[in-house]
Amino acid sequence: MATHKSAEKRARQTVKKNTVNSARRSKVRTAEKKLLKAITALDLKALPELLKAYTSEATRAVSKGVFKKQTVSRKVGRLATKAHKLASASK
């Protein structure tokens, strides 16, 4: 356990940051799961909203340092491609 005053403060800050980052990570994963569920269920009405929500949450998490930029870019790109293929196939 930390014995210096600054180390104790650092430990408190780490705990707070950990809970915030966990919540952010959870939000992004939930949005991703909802989007994937809509894609597999062929729910064309909800697809644009869910894609926008996922992209927003994911990029916000990148700006806060929760995820790496390349990881989110890759995932958003792949999910967007799936969504657009589904939308164009239905027309």
CORURKA-V653559 format. One record per backbone hydrogen bond with DSSP energy under -0.5 kcal/mol. CO is the residue of the C=O (numbers start at 1). NH is the residue of the N-H. Records with the same first field share a line. If there is no record, write none. Layout:
CO=NH + NH
//
This chain:
4=8
5=9
6=10
7=11
8=12
9=13
10=14
11=15
12=16
13=17
14=18
15=19
16=20
17=21
18=22
19=23
20=24
21=25
22=26
23=27
24=28
25=29
26=30
27=31
28=32
29=33
30=34
31=35
32=36
33=37
34=38
35=39
36=40
37=41
38=43
39=42
42=44
43=47
44=48
46=50
47=51
48=52
49=53
50=54
51=55
52=56
53=57
54=58
55=59
56=60
57=61
58=62
59=63
60=64
61=66 + 67
62=65
68=72
69=73
70=74
71=75
72=76
73=77
74=78
75=79
76=80
77=81
78=82
79=83
80=84
81=85
82=86
83=87
84=88
85=89
86=90
87=91
//
